[in-house]
Amino acid sequence: MNRHIKLGFFIFFVPVILWLFLLIVLPQIDLLLMSLKFENDAGKMVWSFANYSSFFTQKVYWLTFARTAIYAIIVTFLTFVVTFPMAFYITKVVNPKYKGFLTILILMPFWVSELVRVYGWMILLRESGVINYFLLKLGITHQPIEMLYNDASMIMGLVYTSMLFMLVPILSSLDGMDDSYIEAAHDLGASKFIIFMKIVIPYAAPGIVSGSIVVFMLTLGDYLTPNLMGGKNSLWFTEQIYNQFIESFNWNQGAAFGFLLLLISSLIIWIGLKISKQNLAKALS
């Protein structure tokens, strides 16, 4: 029996541990060490926190991060607003035999890459795109409307690309909820709003929290969607990291920005958990 347990451990857990160490832990350690190296006036690499101090001393960097974090919070909230009614309808309203079909219908767009989905929105929204074509044909407008390269289109693209990561945890939470709770509250005279706030939301809280964490982290670290749909004025923090690595060839500064992104985003999530009084282990279980 012990031999089978040891064999199972090596087959299933060792690859996972190696994957976590080699692809997550080790790169983060290397990123940290790289961020602590700074080239002084003599051209020598020395250990220093100068790469980190530049983030706080140069206004453009921390303002860009603050803007990115605020927009990531907005995107997370809007994603919840969009996906929660969908999850509730699939799990509690629709006929059970259609649940699987509707779930697959929602998941189908996410079977293609984010790049393809973003370009799909660009084809719809650009001046020579589908929406402008019909607006001109129907006489609603007399000239094309620029719908791309602004904050509104960027937020819409981010919400769309991150919907799945909010929807699935909420679906899982609501699917395990006994409908008798809602029926009992309704029989006792509770309004729909009270039922929603006192029963449905608390029960789905672990799914909401886990989905919000994933959406927030993915949005904060996204580069493709803000760059393509927000344009040059998107001012996303990941673009600052890209510029340091690729355009300036300053890998040490880019590593410092990348590590700061990880630290500050983790701090924001911790503050959010404390405010909402949620348990991270319970939410991710």
N, C-alpha and C positions, 0 to 999 in steps of 0.2 A: 504493500500500500504506500509506504514512504517513498519507494522507488518511483511509483507512478506520479506521486505529488511532485517530486523533484524534477522528473521528466517534463511534466506539464508546466512547471515554473520556467524551465529553460526554454521550452518551445514558445510560450506565450508572453512571458514577462521580460525576459532578457532582451528580445528585439525591441520591445517598447521602451525599456530603460535606455538602451543604446541610442534609439532614435531621439529620445528626449535630450540625452546628454550631448550627442554629436551635432544635432541640428538646432537645438535651442539653448542649452546651458553653455556649451563651449563657445558658440559665436557671441553670446552676450558677454562672456568673460573677456574674450578677445576685443570686443567693442569697447568695453570699459577700459582695458589697458591702453588701447589705441587713443581713447579720448583724453587720457592723462598725459600724453606726450605732446610737447609743444616745442616748436623750433624757435630758438632765441635769436638775438641779433647777430650772434656769431655763426649762425647756421647749424648749430648743434641741437639735437633732440634732448630735452630735459623733462623731468617729471614736474608737472605743473597743473594748476586748475584754471589756467588762462583761457582754455577753450570753453570752459563753463562760464567764466566771468563775462565773456563777450556776449553771451546770451542775455544777461541782465543789464549790461552797460550800453548795448546798442539797441535803441528803441524799436527798430524795425523787426528784430527777431522776437522779442517777447510780445509785442503787439500782434504780430502775425500768429503766434501760438495762441494768444488769448482769443483772437478772432476765430481761429480754427476750432478751439474747444467750445466756444459759444455756439457755433454753427453745428458742431457735432451733437451737442445737447439738444438743439432744436430739431435736428434730423431724427434723433432717437425718439423724441416725444411724438413727432409727426408720424413716424413709422409705427409707433404703438397705436396712435389714433386710427390709422388706416387699417392695421392688421387685426386689432382686437374684435371689431364687429364681424370681420370675416371668420375668425376663429370661433366666435360664439355662434354664428349662424350655422357653420359646418357641424359643430359638436352638439348643439342644443335645439336647433330649429328644424334643419332639413331632415328628410326621411333618412334613417340610418343606412339604407341600401345605396344612397347616393353620396355618402361621405367619402368613400374611396375615390370615386370619379371626380368629385370637386377638388379633393386634395391633389390628385394627379394633374388636374387642369391648372391649378395654381403653380405647381412645381415645374410644369413643362417649360416655361420661359427661362428657367434657371438651369436647364440642361445645356445651354450654350454659354460661352464665356462672357465675362463682364464687358469686354471690348465690343463684342457683337451687339450686345444689348444697348450699350451707350451709343454706338453708331446708329442703331435703329431709332433712338430718340432724336439724334442729330438730323437724320433724314426727315423726320416728321417736323422738326421745329425750325430748320434753317430757312433762309429767305426764299430759296427755290424749292422748298420742301412740300410735303403733301398737304399740310394744314394751310399754308399760304396759297397753294394752288386752288383749293376749294373756296377759300375766302375771296380770292380774286374772281373766280368763276361765278360765284353767287352774288357778286357785287357788294359784299359786306365791307370790303376795303378796296381802295383804289391803288394802293401800292403795298408791296410786301412788308410784313412786320418782322423786325428782328427779335426773335424769341430766344436766341441762344446767347451765350457769353455774358450772363448776368447771374446774380445770386439766386434768383428764383428758379431758373432752369437748373442750376447746379444742385440746389436743395432737392428739387424734384427727382433728378437723376440719382442722387445719393439715397433718397427714400426708396426708390424703385429697386436699386441694386442690393439693398440691405433688407428688404421685406422678408425674405425667406428666413433669415436668422432670428427675426422676432416672431414670425408666425408659428414656426414649428414648436418652440418651447411653450407658447401659449396654448396651442392645440393640444399638446401633451397634458398640460395642467387641467384644462377644462374638460378633456375627455374622461378624466378620472373622477370628475365631480358628480355626485349623486343628484339626480334631478329632483329628488324628494325634498331637498333643502329649499329649492326655489318654490316648489308647490306648497310646502308648509308655510313659508313666509307669506306667500300670496293668500293662502286661506286665513291667515291671522290678520290680514288687512294691510300688510306692508305695501307701499307704493313701488313701482318699478325702479324708481331712482334709489330708494332705500335698499331694495333687493340687490341692485347692481353694486352699490357702494359698500354694503355691509356683508354680503355673501359672496357674490361673484368675484369682485376684485380681490378680497383677501384670500380666497381659495386659489386664484390664479396668480397670486403675488410671486411665488417662486419662479414660475415661467416668465412673468413680466420682468423680473429682476435679471434672470440669466439672459434673456433676449436683449434687454437694454444694455447689459455689459458688453455682449458680443457686438451689437450694432454700434455702440459708442466707440469701442476700440477699433473696429474696422473702418468706421467713418473718419476717425481722427487720423488713422494711418493710411487713408486712401490717397492715391496719387492720380490714378487714371481719370476718374470721373470729374474731379474739380479741374483738372488740366484741360480736358476736352470740352466740357460743358460750361465751365466758368471762364475759360479763356485766360488771357494774360493778366486780368485783374482779379483772378480768384484768390490770390494771396493765401495759399494753403501752406501749412508748415512743412509738409512733406516735400514741397517744391524747394524750400530752403535747404533741406537735407540733400536733395538731388543736386542742387546747384553747387553745394560744397564738395560733393563726391565727384561729380561728372564734369562740371564746368570749371570750377576753381582747382580741382585736384587736391583739395585740402581734406584728406581723409580723416585726419585727427579732429578737425572741427566738425565734420559731418558725423563722426562717431559720437562726439559729445552731444550734438543735437539729437541724434537717434536715441541715445541713452536717456537724455532729458525727457524726450517724448514718452518713453516707457515709464519713467519715474513719476512724472507729473500726471499722466493719464491714470496710473495706478492710484495716486493720491486722490484724484477727483472721484474715482470709483469708490474708494474707501469712505470719502466724505458723503457720497450719495447713499451708501449703505447705512451709515450712521444716522443720516437724516431720516431715511425711510424705515429705520429699525429692522432691516432685513439681515438674514444670516447668509453669508456667501456660500458656505458648505451646503446648506439646505437648498439654496437656489440652483446650484450646479449639480446637485445629486439627481 
